[in-house]
Amino acid sequence: MTTLLVFVGTILFLIGIHEGGHFVAAKLLGIAVEEFALGFGPSLWTRKRGETRYSVRAFPLGGFVRLAGEAEAATDVPFERTYYGQPAWKRFILSLCGPVANVVLAVAVVLGAILGIGLPRPQVAGLVPGRPAAEVFEVGDVILTVDGRSAWATEDVGAAIRALAPEPVTFGIRRGTEQLEVTVVPVFAEDDGRYLVGAYFLPQLVLAQVDEVAAGGAWLRAGFLPGDRIVSACGDPVGSFFDLYARWLDGCRQATVDRGGAALALPLPDSVEGLFGDASFRTLPPVYERPGVGEGVALSFKEIGGAMVGFVTAIRGLLTRSIPAGEAVTGPVGIAAVLGQGVRAGPFVLMLLVALISLNLALFNLIPFPALDGARMAFALYEMLTRRKVSPRVEMAVHAAGFAILIGVLILITFQDLRRLFG
């Protein structure tokens, strides 16, 4: 129920912001707004104020701003205040303002999460025996700086190592209440074809303690039960799940388990799919720290920029068929499932997901497909460039056909999401 409420609330909020962008733009541009609605279908609540009717409708998976003259229905509004009575540049700005509102919201939410909650600092989540990092790091060390620069993401750590290798890399870390500075010399790993220090850097520490085991899965078949704490693998002490994984990659398939004070010897799963997919392990909360305002703003735009690149990459992969459609797109069911995971992960992750959905809503609407804002902008741009206006009836017919196609695609994606979730 919580997931459903969060999903409905998020969708209504984001669509309200999107349509609010169109609404405010229309008012500022002098275009008459006949209705501002959240949802589709029969009205649950309606009120008229001035020339605009405000309504909440039964199905909360959409919304709209009905402008005077946008449909073929008769209107008492003077032509110069109708949608098609506006010059092309006004219609272009009007269509653009919905996506812009969602982008602004996404930036604001990310900035609020970073400055209000903080960012999860990278941590040493595991060490590879015999590699340089094992000599200076301990599992649980929090990475503060790399080469004198703040490290706010695991990508920062990896990028610094790649940039400096094979030269020594200096890390500022926090170990308990103590702040230290350590230096590691990366070594070239021939099996990976790159320089490594031999540590797993993650935003959360995953302990080597079984939380849940899948029925019939590899861990349960091997004899593991929830609560089991893995203390060593092939005689080497294990401080985290990724300590265990490093030894598993080295060929170790035997673990010593502490089960209620009793030591047991149990075999490890043979496949990496079984190792990662058939059990969950106890995870400690991230270590959140807030950057300064200036750095927080820069990090917010970095997050938004990365999400934009991800969207464009997904669309390109979908068009070139290099990414399966099931991986590139998701519908309401998939979004609800992701938001449910965000609720369980905590407010920071949930806020980032809301920002990501808002940004994707903006970018999706900018695609020049009929019924989307991008197509309306394309019609307006065509008129500005050619000085020729497309017949309103033709444009409305194009958008109606596009809307029907989008509804059909949405139904297909929903079935795909249901099949993926429930098999």
C-alpha positions in Angstrom: 0.0 0.0 0.0 2.9 2.4 0.8 4.4 1.8 -2.6 1.0 2.5 -4.3 0.5 5.7 -2.4 4.1 6.9 -3.1 3.7 6.0 -6.8 0.3 7.8 -7.2 1.6 10.8 -5.2 4.8 11.0 -7.2 3.0 10.8 -10.6 0.4 13.4 -9.7 3.1 15.7 -8.3 5.4 15.4 -11.4 2.5 15.8 -13.8 1.1 18.7 -11.8 4.5 20.4 -12.1 4.7 19.6 -15.9 1.2 20.9 -16.6 1.8 23.8 -14.2 4.6 24.9 -16.5 2.3 25.0 -19.4 -0.4 26.7 -17.3 1.8 29.5 -16.0 3.3 30.0 -19.5 -0.2 30.2 -21.0 -1.3 32.8 -18.4 1.8 34.9 -19.0 1.4 34.7 -22.7 -2.2 35.7 -22.6 -3.7 32.4 -23.8 -7.0 31.4 -22.3 -6.9 28.2 -20.2 -10.3 26.4 -20.1 -9.3 23.5 -17.8 -6.4 22.4 -15.6 -6.8 18.7 -14.8 -4.9 16.1 -12.8 -5.7 12.6 -14.0 -8.0 11.3 -16.8 -11.5 10.0 -16.9 -14.6 11.1 -14.8 -14.1 14.1 -12.6 -13.9 13.4 -8.8 -13.6 17.1 -7.9 -14.0 20.3 -9.9 -14.1 24.0 -9.3 -14.2 27.0 -11.6 -12.2 30.1 -10.8 -12.2 32.9 -13.4 -12.2 31.4 -16.9 -10.4 28.2 -15.8 -12.0 25.0 -14.5 -9.7 23.0 -12.1 -10.4 19.3 -11.7 -9.1 16.0 -10.3 -10.1 13.0 -12.3 -10.5 9.3 -11.5 -7.3 7.8 -13.1 -4.2 9.4 -11.7 -1.8 8.5 -14.6 -1.8 11.8 -16.4 -3.1 15.3 -16.6 -3.7 18.1 -19.1 -4.1 21.8 -19.6 -7.0 22.5 -22.1 -6.3 25.7 -23.9 -9.1 27.6 -25.7 -9.3 26.7 -29.3 -6.9 23.7 -29.0 -9.7 21.2 -29.7 -12.4 21.6 -32.4 -15.0 22.3 -29.8 -16.6 25.8 -30.0 -15.3 28.5 -27.7 -16.5 31.9 -26.7 -12.9 33.1 -26.2 -11.7 35.7 -28.8 -9.5 34.1 -31.5 -6.5 36.2 -30.4 -6.5 34.5 -27.0 -6.9 30.9 -28.4 -4.0 28.5 -28.9 -4.0 28.6 -32.7 -4.5 32.3 -32.6 -1.0 32.7 -31.2 2.2 33.4 -33.2 4.4 30.3 -33.6 7.0 31.6 -31.1 4.4 31.8 -28.3 3.2 28.2 -29.1 6.9 27.1 -29.1 7.5 28.6 -25.6 4.3 27.3 -24.3 5.2 23.7 -25.3 8.7 24.1 -23.9 7.7 25.3 -20.5 6.3 21.9 -19.3 9.6 20.0 -19.8 11.5 23.0 -18.4 9.4 22.9 -15.2 10.3 19.2 -14.8 14.0 19.9 -15.4 14.0 22.7 -12.8 12.2 20.4 -10.3 14.8 17.6 -10.9 17.7 20.0 -10.2 15.9 21.4 -7.1 15.2 17.9 -5.7 18.7 16.7 -6.3 20.2 19.8 -4.7 17.8 19.4 -1.8 18.9 15.8 -1.3 22.6 16.7 -1.4 22.4 19.8 0.8 19.7 18.5 3.1 20.7 14.8 3.6 24.2 14.6 2.1 25.9 12.3 -0.3 27.0 8.7 0.6 30.8 8.7 1.0 32.7 5.9 -0.8 33.8 3.2 1.6 36.3 0.3 1.4 33.9 -2.6 1.0 36.4 -5.4 0.5 40.1 -6.1 0.0 41.9 -8.4 -2.4 44.6 -10.5 -0.6 48.1 -9.7 -1.8 47.2 -6.4 -3.5 48.6 -3.0 -2.3 45.3 -1.8 -0.7 45.3 -4.7 1.7 48.4 -3.3 3.3 47.0 0.1 4.2 43.2 0.0 4.1 40.7 -1.7 6.5 37.2 -2.7 5.5 34.9 0.1 6.5 37.4 3.0 5.9 35.5 6.0 4.6 37.2 7.7 1.6 37.2 11.5 2.0 39.7 12.7 -0.6 41.8 11.2 -3.4 44.9 13.1 -4.5 43.7 16.1 -2.4 40.3 16.3 -4.1 37.0 15.5 -2.4 35.6 12.1 -3.3 31.8 12.0 -3.3 31.3 9.0 -5.4 32.9 5.7 -6.2 33.4 6.9 -9.7 35.7 9.7 -8.3 37.9 7.1 -6.7 38.2 5.0 -9.8 38.8 8.0 -12.1 41.6 9.3 -9.9 43.3 5.9 -9.7 43.2 5.6 -13.5 44.5 9.1 -14.0 47.4 8.8 -11.6 48.5 5.2 -12.2 51.2 3.9 -12.0 52.1 6.8 -9.7 51.3 6.6 -6.0 47.7 7.6 -5.1 47.1 9.5 -1.8 43.8 8.9 0.0 42.4 10.9 2.9 40.3 8.5 5.0 38.3 8.3 8.2 38.7 5.2 10.3 36.4 5.3 13.2 36.9 8.8 14.7 40.4 9.2 13.3 41.3 10.9 10.1 44.4 9.4 8.3 46.3 9.8 5.0 47.5 6.7 3.2 49.3 6.1 0.0 48.8 3.2 -2.4 50.8 2.4 -5.5 48.5 0.8 -8.2 49.7 -2.3 -9.9 48.9 -3.5 -13.4 46.6 -6.5 -13.3 47.1 -8.5 -16.5 43.8 -10.4 -16.2 41.9 -7.0 -16.1 44.2 -5.1 -18.4 44.4 -2.1 -16.1 45.9 -0.6 -13.0 44.3 -1.5 -9.7 44.9 -1.0 -6.0 43.0 -4.2 -5.0 40.0 -2.7 -3.1 36.3 -2.6 -3.7 34.9 0.9 -3.2 31.2 1.1 -2.6 28.7 3.6 -1.0 27.5 0.9 1.4 29.3 -1.8 3.4 27.8 -5.2 2.8 28.6 -7.6 5.7 29.4 -11.2 5.3 26.3 -12.1 7.2 23.4 -13.8 5.5 20.1 -11.9 5.7 17.8 -14.0 3.4 18.3 -17.1 1.3 16.2 -17.9 -1.8 14.1 -21.1 -1.7 15.9 -23.8 -3.6 18.9 -21.4 -4.3 22.6 -22.2 -4.3 23.2 -20.8 -0.8 20.3 -22.8 0.8 21.5 -26.0 -1.0 25.0 -25.4 0.4 23.5 -25.3 3.9 23.5 -21.5 4.7 20.7 -20.0 6.8 19.6 -16.5 7.6 21.8 -15.1 10.4 24.9 -17.1 9.4 28.1 -15.0 9.7 30.9 -16.0 7.4 34.2 -15.5 9.4 36.7 -16.9 7.0 37.2 -18.4 3.5 39.8 -21.0 3.0 41.5 -20.0 6.2 41.6 -16.2 5.4 39.6 -13.9 7.7 36.6 -12.3 6.0 35.4 -8.8 7.1 32.7 -8.2 4.4 30.9 -9.8 1.5 33.3 -8.4 -1.0 36.2 -9.8 1.1 34.5 -13.1 0.5 34.0 -12.3 -3.2 37.7 -11.5 -3.7 38.6 -14.9 -2.2 35.9 -16.6 -4.3 37.4 -15.1 -7.5 40.7 -16.5 -6.4 39.2 -20.0 -6.4 38.1 -20.4 -2.8 35.0 -22.5 -2.4 35.0 -23.2 1.3 33.8 -21.0 4.2 33.7 -21.1 7.9 30.4 -19.9 9.4 29.5 -18.7 12.9 26.0 -19.9 13.6 24.9 -19.0 17.1 28.4 -19.5 18.4 29.0 -22.8 16.7 31.6 -23.0 13.8 30.5 -24.8 10.7 32.4 -25.5 7.4 30.1 -25.0 4.4 30.8 -24.9 0.6 30.3 -21.7 -1.4 28.2 -21.5 -4.5 30.0 -22.4 -7.7 28.5 -19.8 -10.0 28.6 -16.0 -9.8 24.9 -15.9 -10.5 24.3 -18.1 -7.4 26.7 -16.1 -5.3 25.0 -12.8 -6.0 21.4 -13.8 -6.9 20.4 -16.5 -4.4 20.9 -14.7 -1.1 20.9 -11.2 0.4 23.4 -10.0 3.0 23.2 -7.6 5.8 24.0 -4.0 4.6 25.0 -1.1 6.8 23.5 2.3 6.2 25.6 4.7 4.0 27.7 7.3 5.6 26.1 10.6 4.5 28.0 13.9 4.5 26.9 17.3 3.2 29.2 19.3 0.9 29.3 23.1 0.9 26.6 25.0 -1.1 28.9 25.7 -4.1 30.1 22.2 -4.3 26.6 20.9 -3.8 25.3 22.9 -6.7 28.1 21.6 -9.0 27.4 18.0 -7.9 23.7 18.5 -8.5 24.3 19.6 -12.1 26.8 16.7 -12.5 24.1 14.2 -11.4 21.5 15.8 -13.8 24.0 15.8 -16.7 24.8 12.1 -16.1 21.1 11.2 -16.1 20.6 13.1 -19.3 23.5 11.2 -21.0 21.9 8.0 -19.7 18.5 8.9 -21.2 20.1 9.7 -24.6 22.1 6.5 -24.5 19.0 4.4 -23.8 17.1 6.0 -26.6 20.0 5.5 -29.1 20.3 1.9 -27.9 16.6 1.4 -28.4 16.7 2.8 -31.9 19.8 0.9 -33.0 18.5 -2.3 -31.2 21.7 -2.5 -29.2 19.7 -2.3 -26.0 16.6 -4.6 -25.7 13.3 -2.6 -25.4 12.7 -4.3 -22.0 15.9 -2.7 -20.6 15.5 0.7 -22.2 11.9 1.5 -21.2 9.5 0.9 -18.4 5.9 1.8 -17.6 3.8 2.6 -14.6 4.2 -0.9 -13.1 8.0 -0.7 -13.4 8.1 2.8 -12.1 6.0 1.8 -9.1 8.4 -1.1 -8.4 11.4 1.1 -8.5 9.8 3.7 -6.2 9.0 0.9 -3.8 12.7 0.0 -3.7 13.4 3.7 -3.2 11.1 3.8 -0.2 12.9 0.9 1.4 16.3 2.4 0.6 15.6 5.7 2.4 14.8 9.3 1.6 18.0 10.1 -0.3 17.5 7.3 -2.8 13.8 8.1 -3.1 14.5 11.8 -3.8 17.0 10.9 -6.5 14.5 8.6 -8.1 11.8 11.3 -8.1 14.3 13.7 -9.7 15.2 11.0 -12.3 11.6 10.4 -13.2 10.9 14.1 -13.5 13.9 14.5 -15.7 12.9 11.5 -17.9 9.4 12.9 -18.2 10.9 16.2 -19.5 13.2 14.6 -22.0 10.6 12.1 -23.2 8.2 15.0 -23.8 10.8 16.7 -25.9 10.9 13.9 -28.4 9.2 15.1 -31.6 6.6 12.4 -31.6 2.9 13.4 -32.2 1.0 14.2 -29.1 4.2 15.1 -27.2 5.4 18.6 -26.5 8.3 18.0 -28.9 6.0 17.5 -31.8 4.1 20.7 -31.0 7.4 22.5 -30.8 8.3 21.0 -34.2 5.1 22.3 -35.8 5.8 25.8 -34.4 9.4 25.7 -35.5 8.3 24.6 -39.0 6.0 27.7 -39.1 8.8 30.0 -37.9 11.3 28.7 -40.5 8.9 28.5 -43.5 6.4 31.2 -42.7 3.8 28.5 -43.6 1.2 27.4 -41.0 0.0 23.8 -40.9 -3.8 23.6 -40.7 -5.0 23.2 -37.1 -7.2 20.3 -38.2 -4.2 18.5 -39.7 -2.1 19.1 -36.6 -4.9 18.0 -34.3 -5.4 14.8 -36.3 -1.6 14.1 -36.2 -1.6 14.5 -32.4 -4.7 12.3 -32.0 -3.1 9.5 -34.0 0.1 9.9 -31.9 -1.8 9.8 -28.7 -3.5 6.5 -29.7 -0.2 5.0 -30.6 1.3 6.1 -27.2 -1.6 4.5 -25.3 -1.0 1.2 -27.2 2.7 1.3 -26.5 1.9 2.0 -22.8 -0.3 -1.0 -22.6 2.4 -3.2 -24.2 5.0 -1.9 -21.8 2.7 -2.5 -18.8 2.3 -6.2 -19.8 6.0 -6.4 -20.3 6.6 -5.0 -16.8 4.1 -7.4 -15.3 5.7 -10.4 -17.0 9.2 -9.2 -15.8 8.0 -8.8 -12.2 5.8 -11.9 -11.9 7.4 -14.2 -14.4 
